């Protein structure tokens, strides 16, 4: 039987969906209506009949309730896909698979930035980067987790004020004059959307530069991801396109991207890729496995295999 997907959409305590989860819900409703091929046979009361079953099942869930959902046994033939904040998704992945944090990417080595950047350790590493590159100021961002707490442009003498941990990694970059920032939506090596999320929307990124980044990264990239780029102005007034960072397609701002089939596929891609990055899983509760006769860890990989043959 083909896999169906239960979309665990984060909702507020008052029952309302968060704005971007509402976009996903509408995309799922449209896909269920449009894809008439998503029909499954079922048997009930000793009779065999045909009924259209939704490929995407909407299941609004609060942040406080997602852990309970993760530990509960899932139904056979249905895969749960958490969609919400980073905390929401990490809570589910921890409960279901023992994955305690998402995998940060930042700037992959396959894409060489035009500005000076690096991953360093602690405040000593930040200061060494500044001295090596003759910088008075530096952009610092936590590299230990996706969207970590530290994110600042700071002068050398003020670095200690950030309270950087001596053994943690940090992404550093020389400060640049960003004119506009753009999110490139990439699905299976193909650009399917471009959205402005900051600055002057009339200053667009260079198409050739963006496509060369996507092509360079394709072999090792997540199945679906966002590539953030910026139009940057030099001191002489010329503008060039450079990479900002890459995110696996989990908890990514959409900025108006709402192509139903691409969006839903990419959301599933994001969870599948994240699962595959972790070699070890917390063994799910034996009671949960006995109740369903399922092996949760095996199911995650089987569902990946089925999905990539289907889409």
C-alpha positions as a LaTeX table, in Angstrom:
\begin{tabular}{lrrr}
\hline
Residue & $x$ (\AA) & $y$ (\AA) & $z$ (\AA) \\
\hline
Unk1 & 0.00 & 0.00 & 0.00 \\
Unk2 & 1.30 & 3.51 & $-0.83$ \\
Unk3 & 2.40 & 5.67 & 2.08 \\
Unk4 & 0.10 & 8.39 & 3.39 \\
Unk5 & 1.38 & 11.36 & 5.35 \\
Unk6 & $-0.05$ & 12.83 & 8.54 \\
Unk7 & 1.00 & 16.47 & 8.64 \\
Unk8 & 1.49 & 17.46 & 12.28 \\
Unk9 & 0.83 & 21.19 & 11.97 \\
Unk10 & 1.86 & 23.37 & 14.90 \\
Unk11 & $-1.05$ & 25.34 & 16.30 \\
Unk12 & $-1.44$ & 27.97 & 19.00 \\
Unk13 & $-3.00$ & 27.16 & 22.36 \\
Unk14 & $-6.22$ & 28.83 & 21.14 \\
Unk15 & $-6.47$ & 26.26 & 18.34 \\
Unk16 & $-5.41$ & 28.54 & 15.49 \\
Unk17 & $-2.70$ & 27.42 & 13.09 \\
Unk18 & 0.42 & 29.52 & 12.80 \\
Unk19 & 0.39 & 31.48 & 9.50 \\
Unk20 & 2.82 & 29.31 & 7.56 \\
Unk21 & 1.24 & 26.10 & 8.84 \\
Unk22 & $-2.05$ & 27.44 & 7.48 \\
Unk23 & $-0.38$ & 27.72 & 4.06 \\
Unk24 & 0.68 & 24.06 & 4.32 \\
Unk25 & $-2.84$ & 23.05 & 5.31 \\
Unk26 & $-4.30$ & 24.74 & 2.23 \\
Unk27 & $-1.65$ & 23.11 & 0.03 \\
Unk28 & $-2.56$ & 19.69 & 1.44 \\
Unk29 & $-6.28$ & 20.27 & 0.90 \\
Unk30 & $-5.63$ & 21.33 & $-2.69$ \\
Unk31 & $-3.39$ & 18.34 & $-3.36$ \\
Unk32 & $-5.95$ & 15.91 & $-1.92$ \\
Unk33 & $-8.62$ & 17.46 & $-4.17$ \\
Unk34 & $-6.45$ & 17.72 & $-7.28$ \\
Unk35 & $-4.65$ & 14.37 & $-7.21$ \\
Unk36 & $-7.59$ & 12.09 & $-7.92$ \\
Unk37 & $-5.09$ & 9.25 & $-8.36$ \\
Unk38 & $-4.55$ & 9.25 & $-4.59$ \\
Unk39 & $-7.15$ & 6.55 & $-4.03$ \\
Unk40 & $-6.77$ & 3.43 & $-1.94$ \\
Unk41 & $-8.82$ & 0.27 & $-1.66$ \\
Unk42 & $-10.19$ & $-0.57$ & 1.74 \\
Unk43 & $-12.17$ & $-3.41$ & 3.28 \\
Unk44 & $-14.88$ & $-2.99$ & 5.87 \\
Unk45 & $-17.74$ & $-5.16$ & 7.13 \\
Unk46 & $-16.65$ & $-8.05$ & 4.94 \\
Unk47 & $-17.19$ & $-5.99$ & 1.79 \\
Unk48 & $-14.55$ & $-4.60$ & $-0.52$ \\
Unk49 & $-15.11$ & $-1.11$ & $-1.83$ \\
Unk50 & $-13.26$ & 1.87 & $-3.18$ \\
Unk51 & $-12.98$ & 5.14 & $-1.35$ \\
Unk52 & $-10.88$ & 8.22 & $-1.90$ \\
Unk53 & $-8.57$ & 8.48 & 1.09 \\
Unk54 & $-6.61$ & 11.67 & 1.58 \\
Unk55 & $-2.92$ & 11.31 & 0.84 \\
Unk56 & $-2.27$ & 14.12 & 3.31 \\
Unk57 & $-3.97$ & 13.94 & 6.71 \\
Unk58 & $-4.08$ & 17.22 & 8.65 \\
Unk59 & $-3.42$ & 16.90 & 12.38 \\
Unk60 & $-3.11$ & 20.25 & 14.23 \\
Unk61 & $-0.89$ & 19.79 & 17.30 \\
Unk62 & 0.33 & 22.18 & 19.99 \\
Unk63 & 3.94 & 22.58 & 21.03 \\
Unk64 & 3.11 & 21.03 & 24.41 \\
Unk65 & 1.39 & 18.07 & 22.77 \\
Unk66 & 3.94 & 17.14 & 20.11 \\
Unk67 & 6.09 & 15.07 & 22.50 \\
Unk68 & 3.14 & 12.85 & 23.32 \\
Unk69 & 2.43 & 12.44 & 19.62 \\
Unk70 & 6.04 & 11.42 & 19.04 \\
Unk71 & 5.99 & 8.69 & 21.67 \\
Unk72 & 2.61 & 7.30 & 20.58 \\
Unk73 & 2.49 & 4.45 & 18.05 \\
Unk74 & 1.74 & 5.59 & 14.53 \\
Unk75 & $-0.80$ & 3.89 & 12.31 \\
Unk76 & 0.42 & 1.36 & 9.74 \\
Unk77 & 0.85 & 2.95 & 6.32 \\
Unk78 & 0.92 & 6.48 & 7.72 \\
Unk79 & 4.07 & 8.52 & 8.31 \\
Unk80 & 4.04 & 11.51 & 10.65 \\
Unk81 & 5.63 & 14.71 & 9.31 \\
Unk82 & 6.07 & 17.49 & 11.92 \\
Unk83 & 5.69 & 21.02 & 10.51 \\
Unk84 & 6.32 & 24.01 & 12.73 \\
Unk85 & 9.06 & 25.78 & 14.66 \\
Unk86 & 12.50 & 24.28 & 15.20 \\
Unk87 & 11.57 & 23.47 & 18.80 \\
Unk88 & 8.37 & 21.78 & 17.62 \\
Unk89 & 10.15 & 19.59 & 15.05 \\
Unk90 & 13.08 & 18.76 & 17.33 \\
Unk91 & 10.71 & 17.71 & 20.10 \\
Unk92 & 8.96 & 15.27 & 17.78 \\
Unk93 & 12.19 & 13.86 & 16.30 \\
Unk94 & 13.58 & 13.38 & 19.81 \\
Unk95 & 10.46 & 11.58 & 21.00 \\
Unk96 & 10.06 & 9.37 & 17.93 \\
Unk97 & 13.65 & 8.76 & 16.77 \\
Unk98 & 15.96 & 9.96 & 19.56 \\
Unk99 & 17.30 & 12.79 & 17.35 \\
Unk100 & 17.93 & 15.65 & 19.76 \\
Unk101 & 18.76 & 18.47 & 17.34 \\
Unk102 & 18.60 & 19.37 & 13.67 \\
Unk103 & 21.74 & 19.29 & 11.53 \\
Unk104 & 23.07 & 22.81 & 10.76 \\
Unk105 & 24.60 & 23.36 & 7.31 \\
Unk106 & 25.50 & 27.07 & 6.97 \\
Unk107 & 27.83 & 27.34 & 3.93 \\
Unk108 & 28.69 & 23.92 & 2.44 \\
Unk109 & 32.27 & 23.49 & 1.16 \\
Unk110 & 30.97 & 22.90 & $-2.38$ \\
Unk111 & 29.91 & 26.57 & $-2.55$ \\
Unk112 & 32.74 & 29.05 & $-2.09$ \\
Unk113 & 31.61 & 32.44 & $-0.71$ \\
Unk114 & 33.13 & 35.59 & $-2.18$ \\
Unk115 & 33.44 & 37.24 & 1.22 \\
Unk116 & 35.66 & 36.01 & 4.04 \\
Unk117 & 33.93 & 33.41 & 6.24 \\
Unk118 & 34.86 & 30.53 & 8.52 \\
Unk119 & 33.70 & 28.19 & 11.28 \\
Unk120 & 35.75 & 28.81 & 14.43 \\
Unk121 & 35.69 & 27.70 & 18.07 \\
Unk122 & 34.96 & 30.08 & 20.93 \\
Unk123 & 35.89 & 33.73 & 21.33 \\
Unk124 & 39.57 & 32.91 & 20.76 \\
Unk125 & 38.71 & 31.55 & 17.32 \\
Unk126 & 36.63 & 34.64 & 16.50 \\
Unk127 & 39.47 & 36.97 & 17.48 \\
Unk128 & 42.01 & 34.92 & 15.50 \\
Unk129 & 39.77 & 35.14 & 12.40 \\
Unk130 & 39.58 & 38.93 & 12.79 \\
Unk131 & 43.33 & 39.32 & 13.17 \\
Unk132 & 44.08 & 37.06 & 10.18 \\
Unk133 & 41.77 & 39.08 & 7.94 \\
Unk134 & 42.48 & 42.54 & 9.32 \\
Unk135 & 38.90 & 43.10 & 10.54 \\
Unk136 & 37.74 & 45.63 & 13.12 \\
Unk137 & 34.21 & 44.17 & 13.17 \\
Unk138 & 32.81 & 40.70 & 12.53 \\
Unk139 & 29.47 & 38.94 & 12.11 \\
Unk140 & 29.13 & 36.05 & 14.60 \\
Unk141 & 26.46 & 33.35 & 14.61 \\
Unk142 & 26.19 & 30.16 & 16.64 \\
Unk143 & 27.03 & 27.08 & 14.55 \\
Unk144 & 26.20 & 24.45 & 17.18 \\
Unk145 & 22.51 & 24.34 & 16.31 \\
Unk146 & 20.17 & 25.50 & 13.59 \\
Unk147 & 19.25 & 29.14 & 14.34 \\
Unk148 & 21.19 & 29.29 & 17.60 \\
Unk149 & 20.94 & 32.12 & 20.11 \\
Unk150 & 24.07 & 34.09 & 19.17 \\
Unk151 & 23.77 & 36.31 & 16.09 \\
Unk152 & 25.50 & 39.68 & 16.10 \\
Unk153 & 27.91 & 42.10 & 14.42 \\
Unk154 & 30.46 & 43.14 & 17.00 \\
Unk155 & 33.80 & 44.89 & 17.43 \\
Unk156 & 36.95 & 43.12 & 18.62 \\
Unk157 & 36.94 & 44.77 & 22.07 \\
Unk158 & 33.32 & 43.76 & 22.70 \\
Unk159 & 33.52 & 40.05 & 21.82 \\
Unk160 & 33.65 & 38.94 & 25.46 \\
Unk161 & 30.27 & 40.61 & 25.99 \\
Unk162 & 28.66 & 37.91 & 23.81 \\
Unk163 & 29.52 & 35.21 & 26.36 \\
Unk164 & 30.73 & 32.78 & 23.69 \\
Unk165 & 31.37 & 29.25 & 24.94 \\
Unk166 & 35.02 & 28.23 & 24.58 \\
Unk167 & 34.28 & 24.78 & 23.13 \\
Unk168 & 31.39 & 25.62 & 20.77 \\
Unk169 & 31.60 & 26.34 & 17.02 \\
Unk170 & 30.63 & 29.73 & 15.58 \\
Unk171 & 30.10 & 30.94 & 12.04 \\
Unk172 & 31.99 & 34.17 & 11.36 \\
Unk173 & 31.96 & 36.49 & 8.37 \\
Unk174 & 33.37 & 39.86 & 7.44 \\
Unk175 & 30.62 & 42.50 & 7.53 \\
Unk176 & 29.28 & 43.44 & 4.10 \\
Unk177 & 26.80 & 45.96 & 2.69 \\
Unk178 & 23.75 & 43.80 & 1.89 \\
Unk179 & 21.33 & 45.48 & $-0.52$ \\
Unk180 & 18.77 & 42.67 & $-0.66$ \\
Unk181 & 18.38 & 39.05 & 0.49 \\
Unk182 & 16.63 & 36.23 & $-1.33$ \\
Unk183 & 15.54 & 32.69 & $-0.52$ \\
Unk184 & 15.99 & 30.15 & $-3.31$ \\
Unk185 & 13.77 & 27.07 & $-2.96$ \\
Unk186 & 15.47 & 23.97 & $-4.38$ \\
Unk187 & 13.72 & 20.64 & $-4.89$ \\
Unk188 & 15.76 & 17.64 & $-6.12$ \\
Unk189 & 18.39 & 19.88 & $-7.74$ \\
Unk190 & 15.86 & 22.19 & $-9.43$ \\
Unk191 & 15.00 & 25.77 & $-8.46$ \\
Unk192 & 11.23 & 25.91 & $-7.88$ \\
Unk193 & 10.89 & 29.30 & $-6.20$ \\
Unk194 & 12.67 & 32.59 & $-5.50$ \\
Unk195 & 11.41 & 34.95 & $-2.78$ \\
Unk196 & 12.73 & 38.22 & $-1.38$ \\
Unk197 & 12.94 & 38.36 & 2.42 \\
Unk198 & 14.88 & 41.55 & 3.04 \\
Unk199 & 16.16 & 44.76 & 1.52 \\
Unk200 & 15.47 & 46.28 & $-1.89$ \\
Unk201 & 13.35 & 43.81 & $-3.85$ \\
Unk202 & 14.23 & 45.59 & $-7.10$ \\
Unk203 & 17.86 & 44.47 & $-6.74$ \\
Unk204 & 17.76 & 40.80 & $-7.69$ \\
Unk205 & 20.44 & 38.08 & $-7.43$ \\
Unk206 & 22.39 & 37.05 & $-10.50$ \\
Unk207 & 20.70 & 34.03 & $-12.09$ \\
Unk208 & 23.90 & 32.44 & $-13.42$ \\
Unk209 & 25.61 & 32.72 & $-10.04$ \\
Unk210 & 22.68 & 31.17 & $-8.20$ \\
Unk211 & 22.36 & 28.25 & $-10.63$ \\
Unk212 & 26.10 & 27.57 & $-10.44$ \\
Unk213 & 25.75 & 27.28 & $-6.63$ \\
Unk214 & 22.84 & 24.84 & $-6.98$ \\
Unk215 & 24.73 & 22.74 & $-9.54$ \\
Unk216 & 27.91 & 22.66 & $-7.44$ \\
Unk217 & 26.00 & 21.48 & $-4.36$ \\
Unk218 & 23.59 & 19.06 & $-6.01$ \\
Unk219 & 25.47 & 15.77 & $-5.53$ \\
Unk220 & 25.71 & 16.05 & $-1.73$ \\
Unk221 & 22.85 & 18.43 & $-0.93$ \\
Unk222 & 19.72 & 17.63 & 1.07 \\
Unk223 & 16.87 & 16.31 & $-1.08$ \\
Unk224 & 15.16 & 19.71 & $-0.78$ \\
Unk225 & 16.57 & 22.84 & 0.78 \\
Unk226 & 16.67 & 26.62 & 0.79 \\
Unk227 & 19.67 & 28.54 & $-0.48$ \\
Unk228 & 19.78 & 32.06 & 0.94 \\
Unk229 & 21.72 & 34.55 & $-1.17$ \\
Unk230 & 22.36 & 38.28 & $-0.96$ \\
Unk231 & 22.98 & 41.08 & $-3.41$ \\
Unk232 & 26.01 & 42.82 & $-1.88$ \\
Unk233 & 27.38 & 46.23 & $-2.79$ \\
Unk234 & 31.12 & 46.82 & $-2.99$ \\
Unk235 & 32.79 & 50.04 & $-1.91$ \\
Unk236 & 32.95 & 51.07 & $-5.58$ \\
Unk237 & 29.16 & 50.72 & $-5.95$ \\
Unk238 & 29.07 & 47.49 & $-7.94$ \\
Unk239 & 26.74 & 44.71 & $-6.79$ \\
Unk240 & 27.54 & 40.99 & $-6.67$ \\
Unk241 & 25.64 & 37.88 & $-5.54$ \\
Unk242 & 26.95 & 35.77 & $-2.68$ \\
Unk243 & 25.69 & 32.88 & $-0.56$ \\
Unk244 & 24.32 & 33.62 & 2.90 \\
Unk245 & 23.59 & 30.07 & 4.08 \\
Unk246 & 21.80 & 26.81 & 3.31 \\
Unk247 & 18.99 & 25.16 & 5.30 \\
Unk248 & 17.54 & 21.69 & 5.01 \\
Unk249 & 13.82 & 22.19 & 4.34 \\
Unk250 & 12.63 & 22.13 & 7.94 \\
Unk251 & 11.13 & 25.14 & 9.73 \\
Unk252 & 12.01 & 27.40 & 6.80 \\
Unk253 & 10.22 & 30.71 & 6.28 \\
Unk254 & 8.17 & 30.56 & 3.07 \\
Unk255 & 7.88 & 34.29 & 2.27 \\
Unk256 & 4.96 & 33.61 & $-0.06$ \\
Unk257 & 6.20 & 30.34 & $-1.59$ \\
Unk258 & 3.09 & 28.18 & $-1.79$ \\
Unk259 & 3.26 & 25.90 & $-4.84$ \\
Unk260 & 1.28 & 22.98 & $-3.40$ \\
Unk261 & 3.00 & 19.92 & $-4.86$ \\
Unk262 & 6.52 & 21.31 & $-4.50$ \\
Unk263 & 5.92 & 22.54 & $-0.95$ \\
Unk264 & 4.52 & 19.26 & 0.36 \\
Unk265 & 7.22 & 17.18 & $-1.32$ \\
Unk266 & 9.93 & 19.42 & 0.11 \\
Unk267 & 8.53 & 19.21 & 3.64 \\
Unk268 & 8.63 & 15.41 & 3.51 \\
Unk269 & 12.10 & 15.57 & 1.96 \\
Unk270 & 13.34 & 17.68 & 4.86 \\
Unk271 & 12.30 & 15.17 & 7.52 \\
Unk272 & 13.62 & 12.21 & 5.53 \\
Unk273 & 17.02 & 13.82 & 5.00 \\
Unk274 & 17.29 & 14.74 & 8.68 \\
Unk275 & 16.53 & 11.16 & 9.73 \\
Unk276 & 19.21 & 9.85 & 7.38 \\
Unk277 & 21.88 & 12.13 & 8.91 \\
Unk278 & 21.66 & 10.33 & 12.25 \\
Unk279 & 23.19 & 6.87 & 12.42 \\
Unk280 & 21.85 & 5.99 & 15.86 \\
Unk281 & 18.34 & 6.15 & 17.19 \\
Unk282 & 16.83 & 5.82 & 20.62 \\
Unk283 & 14.98 & 2.51 & 20.47 \\
Unk284 & 11.23 & 3.27 & 20.61 \\
Unk285 & 9.18 & 1.86 & 23.43 \\
Unk286 & 8.73 & $-1.91$ & 23.21 \\
Unk287 & 5.10 & $-1.43$ & 24.18 \\
Unk288 & 4.59 & 0.87 & 21.18 \\
Unk289 & 6.18 & $-1.64$ & 18.85 \\
Unk290 & 4.21 & $-4.53$ & 20.29 \\
Unk291 & 0.98 & $-2.59$ & 19.95 \\
Unk292 & 1.50 & $-2.08$ & 16.22 \\
Unk293 & 3.86 & $-4.91$ & 15.29 \\
Unk294 & 6.10 & $-2.29$ & 13.71 \\
Unk295 & 9.80 & $-1.47$ & 13.81 \\
Unk296 & 9.90 & 2.33 & 13.91 \\
Unk297 & 13.53 & 2.70 & 12.86 \\
Unk298 & 13.09 & 0.35 & 9.91 \\
Unk299 & 9.85 & 2.10 & 8.92 \\
Unk300 & 11.63 & 5.45 & 8.61 \\
Unk301 & 13.98 & 4.08 & 5.96 \\
Unk302 & 11.35 & 1.98 & 4.21 \\
Unk303 & 9.13 & 5.04 & 3.90 \\
Unk304 & 12.05 & 7.01 & 2.40 \\
Unk305 & 12.55 & 4.28 & $-0.20$ \\
Unk306 & 8.88 & 4.14 & $-1.12$ \\
Unk307 & 8.63 & 7.90 & $-1.29$ \\
Unk308 & 11.53 & 8.45 & $-3.66$ \\
Unk309 & 10.25 & 5.80 & $-6.01$ \\
Unk310 & 6.81 & 7.38 & $-5.98$ \\
Unk311 & 7.58 & 11.08 & $-6.46$ \\
\hline
\end{tabular}
